[in-house]
Amino acid sequence: MAQGILAIGELNEDSSLASVTGELLAVARKLAGVMGTQVSLVLLGKNASQRAKEAIALGADKVWVSEAEVLHDNQIEAHLAALAQVCKAADPQVIVAGKSFLGRDLAPRLAFRLGVPLMQDCTDVNADPATKRVVAVRPVYGGNANAKVASPADPQFVCVRPKAFEALAPSPSRQGEVVQAPVSVDASVVKVKRVQRVKEEATGVKLEDARVVVSVGRGIGGPEALPAFRDLAKSMGAALGASRAVVDAGWLDHSYQVGLTGKTIAPEIYLTWAISGASQHLAGCTAAKNIIAVNKDPNANIFKESKFGVVGDWKKVLPGFVAALKDLTSA
């Protein structure tokens, strides 16, 4: 009989625990509290065993690990074959994965292989106390509405949007079990091989991990305004972000985009300049703790989600904001 919750963990290229792993364990622990069951995690790849203790501290009761060489490079086909074997051995009632770069490809394929539906791109996940079945929330119609979804089959498979949940504080004293996953994957399953890796030069704080984000919209007028906001972001120790309109206009690269088709962020402070607040943009930033908006349109949608707002032309507001910030930091 299927039981327990299995989270599909991820490792970064340097074999450190990916942030999405902690978020998934937080989801799993939330469900486990209602369903009265245990939480397992699977980690595949180089040095997975070394990261198992960290995963236990973050909420795992059991960690399945495999360091087979074919799994070192996050190849989809190899991970798919390995995860299918782990799912068979673990026989979970619920599987949770992240809609990360790896997970968005992996989760639909694994769901198909298991013959179950996939609750995709979920921003909230709960369990019904009476039925002990998962009920998830996902945005629909371009983020204009939310739908509650459930699966009639086991395992119930949920794919969670990154940054929708916050990882639990690690508890180094937690005890758990680390077991070798029963994985046997032949290298022949890999149909696509990476022939070259080109790293993009990046400076400053990573957008999706930043505690403070300064974001700009089309209302700033043009790319000539960007240096002022880069300087502002640098002075605040913040990352620079943008709306889709800015990216589509070619003022900034797609890696800066916040929103439904961009990155999902959850900073402590999200400071927006000349962003109207379309639903597609808000879908990527509603997890921010504090949204502060500057827009000359008093009816801009962004003000509905903001904790603080300034109605005014950014060209007039920015100098005063920068001066006040200097006074605060020098005090």
C-alpha positions as CSV (number, residue, x, y, z in Angstrom):
1,M,0.0,0.0,0.0
2,A,1.4,3.4,-1.0
3,Q,2.5,5.5,1.9
4,G,4.7,8.4,2.7
5,I,5.8,11.5,0.8
6,L,8.8,11.4,-1.6
7,A,10.5,14.7,-2.5
8,I,12.7,14.8,-5.6
9,G,15.8,16.7,-4.4
10,E,18.3,18.4,-6.6
11,L,22.0,19.2,-6.5
12,N,23.8,22.2,-7.9
13,E,26.8,21.8,-10.3
14,D,29.2,22.0,-7.4
15,S,27.3,19.2,-5.7
16,S,25.8,21.5,-3.1
17,L,22.1,21.1,-2.1
18,A,20.0,23.2,-4.5
19,S,17.7,25.7,-2.7
20,V,14.6,24.1,-4.3
21,T,15.4,20.9,-2.2
22,G,14.8,22.8,1.0
23,E,11.5,24.3,-0.4
24,L,10.2,20.8,-1.4
25,L,11.0,19.4,2.1
26,A,9.0,22.3,3.6
27,V,6.1,21.3,1.4
28,A,6.5,17.6,2.3
29,R,6.6,18.3,6.0
30,K,3.5,20.4,5.7
31,L,1.6,17.6,4.1
32,A,3.1,15.0,6.4
33,G,1.8,16.9,9.4
34,V,-1.8,16.5,8.1
35,M,-1.5,13.0,6.6
36,G,0.4,11.6,9.6
37,T,3.2,10.0,7.5
38,Q,6.9,10.2,6.9
39,V,9.0,12.3,4.5
40,S,11.6,10.8,2.2
41,L,14.0,12.5,-0.2
42,V,15.9,11.2,-3.2
43,L,19.2,12.7,-4.2
44,L,21.0,11.6,-7.4
45,G,24.4,12.6,-8.5
46,K,28.0,13.3,-7.4
47,N,28.5,13.5,-3.6
48,A,24.8,12.9,-2.9
49,S,25.6,10.9,0.2
50,Q,27.5,13.9,1.7
51,R,24.4,16.1,1.3
52,A,22.1,13.6,2.9
53,K,22.7,14.9,6.5
54,E,21.9,18.5,5.3
55,A,18.6,17.2,3.9
56,I,17.7,15.4,7.1
57,A,18.4,18.7,9.0
58,L,15.9,20.3,6.6
59,G,13.1,17.8,7.3
60,A,13.8,14.5,5.6
61,D,13.2,11.3,7.6
62,K,14.9,9.1,5.0
63,V,17.2,10.0,2.1
64,W,17.6,7.7,-0.9
65,V,21.0,8.4,-2.6
66,S,22.8,7.2,-5.7
67,E,26.1,8.4,-7.0
68,A,26.1,6.4,-10.2
69,E,28.4,8.1,-12.7
70,V,25.7,8.3,-15.3
71,L,23.7,10.6,-13.0
72,H,26.5,13.2,-12.4
73,D,25.5,15.5,-15.3
74,N,21.8,15.9,-14.7
75,Q,20.9,14.1,-17.9
76,I,17.1,13.9,-18.1
77,E,16.9,10.3,-19.5
78,A,19.3,8.9,-16.8
79,H,17.5,10.7,-13.9
80,L,14.1,9.6,-15.3
81,A,15.1,5.9,-15.3
82,A,16.7,6.2,-11.9
83,L,13.7,8.0,-10.3
84,A,11.2,5.5,-11.8
85,Q,13.2,2.7,-10.0
86,V,13.2,4.7,-6.7
87,C,9.5,5.4,-6.9
88,K,8.9,1.7,-7.4
89,A,10.9,0.8,-4.3
90,A,9.6,3.7,-2.1
91,D,6.0,3.3,-3.2
92,P,5.0,6.8,-2.0
93,Q,1.5,8.1,-1.7
94,V,2.7,11.6,-2.7
95,I,5.6,12.8,-4.9
96,V,6.7,16.4,-4.8
97,A,9.1,18.0,-7.4
98,G,10.1,21.5,-8.2
99,K,9.4,23.4,-11.4
100,S,13.1,24.1,-11.7
101,F,15.3,23.9,-14.9
102,L,15.6,20.2,-14.3
103,G,12.2,19.5,-12.8
104,R,10.0,21.1,-15.5
105,D,11.4,18.5,-17.9
106,L,11.6,15.7,-15.5
107,A,8.3,15.8,-13.7
108,P,5.9,15.4,-16.7
109,R,8.0,12.5,-18.1
110,L,8.1,10.7,-14.7
111,A,4.3,11.2,-14.2
112,F,3.7,9.7,-17.7
113,R,6.0,6.7,-16.8
114,L,4.1,6.2,-13.5
115,G,0.8,6.5,-15.3
116,V,-0.5,9.3,-13.1
117,P,-1.7,12.9,-13.6
118,L,0.6,15.8,-12.7
119,M,-0.5,18.8,-10.7
120,Q,1.8,21.3,-12.4
121,D,3.2,24.8,-11.4
122,C,1.5,24.8,-7.9
123,T,1.9,27.8,-5.7
124,D,0.2,26.3,-2.6
125,V,-0.2,22.7,-1.5
126,N,-2.4,21.4,1.3
127,A,-3.9,18.1,2.4
128,D,-7.6,17.5,3.3
129,P,-7.6,16.4,7.0
130,A,-10.7,14.2,6.3
131,T,-9.6,12.4,3.2
132,K,-5.8,12.8,3.6
133,R,-5.7,13.7,-0.1
134,V,-3.6,16.5,-1.6
135,V,-5.3,19.7,-2.7
136,A,-3.1,22.1,-4.6
137,V,-3.5,25.6,-6.0
138,R,-2.1,26.7,-9.4
139,P,-2.5,29.9,-11.5
140,V,-4.6,29.6,-14.7
141,Y,-5.6,32.0,-17.5
142,G,-2.2,33.7,-17.5
143,G,-2.2,34.2,-13.7
144,N,-5.6,36.0,-13.7
145,A,-7.2,33.2,-11.5
146,N,-6.2,30.3,-9.3
147,A,-7.6,26.8,-9.6
148,K,-7.7,24.1,-6.9
149,V,-6.6,20.8,-8.3
150,A,-6.4,17.2,-7.0
151,S,-5.4,13.9,-8.4
152,P,-7.6,10.7,-8.1
153,A,-4.6,8.4,-8.5
154,D,-1.6,7.4,-6.3
155,P,1.0,8.5,-6.2
156,Q,-0.4,12.0,-6.2
157,F,2.2,14.0,-8.1
158,V,2.8,17.7,-7.4
159,C,5.2,20.0,-9.2
160,V,5.8,23.2,-7.1
161,R,6.8,26.6,-8.4
162,P,10.2,27.6,-7.0
163,K,10.1,30.2,-4.2
164,A,6.4,29.6,-3.5
165,F,7.5,28.0,-0.2
166,E,10.3,28.9,2.2
167,A,12.7,26.2,3.4
168,L,12.4,25.3,7.1
169,A,15.2,26.4,9.4
170,P,17.8,23.5,9.6
171,S,17.8,21.4,12.7
172,P,21.3,19.8,13.0
173,S,20.1,17.5,15.8
174,R,17.4,15.8,13.6
175,Q,18.0,12.1,13.0
176,G,17.2,10.2,9.8
177,E,18.1,7.3,7.7
178,V,20.3,7.3,4.6
179,V,19.9,4.4,2.2
180,Q,21.4,3.5,-1.1
181,A,18.8,3.7,-3.8
182,P,18.2,0.6,-5.8
183,V,19.3,2.2,-9.1
184,S,20.7,0.5,-12.1
185,V,20.9,2.8,-15.1
186,D,22.8,1.8,-18.3
187,A,24.6,4.7,-20.0
188,S,22.8,3.7,-23.2
189,V,19.6,5.4,-22.0
190,V,21.2,8.8,-22.5
191,K,20.3,10.0,-25.9
192,V,21.5,13.5,-25.7
193,K,25.0,14.5,-24.5
194,R,26.3,17.9,-23.6
195,V,29.3,18.7,-25.8
196,Q,30.1,22.1,-24.3
197,R,29.1,24.3,-21.4
198,V,29.3,28.1,-21.8
199,K,29.0,30.1,-18.6
200,E,27.4,33.5,-18.8
201,E,29.4,36.1,-16.9
202,A,27.3,37.5,-14.1
203,T,27.9,40.1,-11.5
204,G,26.1,41.1,-8.4
205,V,23.4,39.2,-6.5
206,K,21.5,36.3,-8.2
207,L,17.9,37.5,-8.9
208,E,16.1,34.5,-7.6
209,D,18.1,34.4,-4.4
210,A,18.2,38.1,-3.6
211,R,16.8,39.5,-0.4
212,V,16.2,42.8,-2.2
213,V,15.2,43.3,-5.8
214,V,15.0,46.6,-7.7
215,S,12.8,46.0,-10.8
216,V,12.0,48.3,-13.8
217,G,9.2,48.5,-16.3
218,R,8.7,50.0,-19.7
219,G,7.6,53.2,-18.0
220,I,11.3,54.2,-17.4
221,G,11.3,55.2,-21.1
222,G,14.3,53.5,-22.5
223,P,17.6,51.7,-21.9
224,E,19.4,55.0,-21.2
225,A,17.7,55.0,-17.8
226,L,19.1,51.7,-16.7
227,P,22.4,52.9,-15.3
228,A,20.6,54.9,-12.6
229,F,18.8,51.8,-11.5
230,R,21.9,49.6,-11.7
231,D,23.6,52.1,-9.3
232,L,20.5,52.0,-7.0
233,A,20.5,48.2,-6.9
234,K,24.3,48.1,-6.2
235,S,23.9,50.7,-3.4
236,M,21.2,48.5,-1.8
237,G,23.0,45.2,-2.3
238,A,20.1,44.3,-4.5
239,A,19.5,42.4,-7.7
240,L,18.2,44.1,-10.8
241,G,15.0,42.8,-12.3
242,A,12.6,43.8,-15.1
243,S,9.1,43.3,-16.5
244,R,8.5,41.4,-19.7
245,A,8.0,44.6,-21.7
246,V,11.6,45.7,-20.9
247,V,13.0,42.3,-21.9
248,D,10.9,42.2,-25.1
249,A,12.1,45.6,-26.0
250,G,15.7,44.3,-25.8
251,W,16.7,46.7,-23.0
252,L,17.7,43.8,-20.7
253,D,18.4,40.1,-21.2
254,H,15.6,37.5,-20.4
255,S,17.6,36.4,-17.3
256,Y,16.3,39.7,-15.7
257,Q,12.6,39.0,-16.3
258,V,10.3,38.5,-13.3
259,G,6.9,37.0,-14.0
260,L,4.9,34.1,-15.3
261,T,7.3,33.5,-18.2
262,G,10.4,34.7,-16.3
263,K,11.7,34.0,-12.8
264,T,9.7,33.6,-9.6
265,I,11.2,35.5,-6.7
266,A,10.5,35.9,-3.0
267,P,12.7,38.7,-1.7
268,E,12.2,40.6,1.6
269,I,11.8,43.8,-0.4
270,Y,10.6,44.1,-4.0
271,L,11.0,47.7,-5.2
272,T,9.4,48.4,-8.5
273,W,9.8,51.4,-10.8
274,A,7.3,52.2,-13.5
275,I,5.8,48.7,-13.5
276,S,2.0,48.6,-14.0
277,G,1.5,45.2,-12.4
278,A,0.0,43.0,-15.0
279,S,-1.2,39.6,-13.6
280,Q,1.6,37.8,-15.5
281,H,4.2,39.9,-13.7
282,L,2.6,39.6,-10.3
283,A,2.6,35.8,-10.7
284,G,6.3,35.9,-10.3
285,C,6.6,38.2,-7.3
286,T,3.5,37.8,-5.0
287,A,5.7,35.8,-2.6
288,A,7.7,38.9,-1.9
289,K,7.4,40.0,1.8
290,N,7.1,43.7,1.0
291,I,6.3,45.2,-2.4
292,I,7.1,48.9,-2.8
293,A,5.8,50.5,-6.0
294,V,6.6,53.8,-7.8
295,N,4.3,54.6,-10.6
296,K,2.7,57.8,-12.0
297,D,-0.6,56.1,-12.6
298,P,-2.6,56.1,-9.3
299,N,-4.8,53.3,-10.7
300,A,-1.9,51.0,-11.6
301,N,-2.6,47.4,-10.6
302,I,0.8,47.1,-8.8
303,F,-0.6,49.3,-6.0
304,K,-3.2,46.6,-5.1
305,E,-0.4,44.2,-4.1
306,S,2.0,46.8,-2.6
307,K,2.5,47.5,1.1
308,F,3.9,50.9,0.3
309,G,3.5,53.0,-2.9
310,V,4.5,56.4,-4.4
311,V,2.4,58.0,-7.1
312,G,4.7,60.1,-9.2
313,D,7.1,60.2,-12.1
314,W,10.2,58.1,-11.4
315,K,12.5,60.9,-12.6
316,K,11.3,63.1,-9.8
317,V,11.0,60.4,-7.1
318,L,14.4,58.6,-7.7
319,P,16.7,61.5,-6.7
320,G,14.9,62.0,-3.4
321,F,14.9,58.3,-2.8
322,V,18.6,58.0,-3.4
323,A,19.4,61.0,-1.2
324,A,17.2,59.5,1.7
325,L,18.9,56.2,1.3
326,K,22.3,57.8,1.6
327,D,21.2,59.6,4.7
328,L,20.0,56.4,6.3
329,T,23.1,54.4,5.4
330,S,25.5,57.1,6.6
331,A,23.7,57.6,9.9
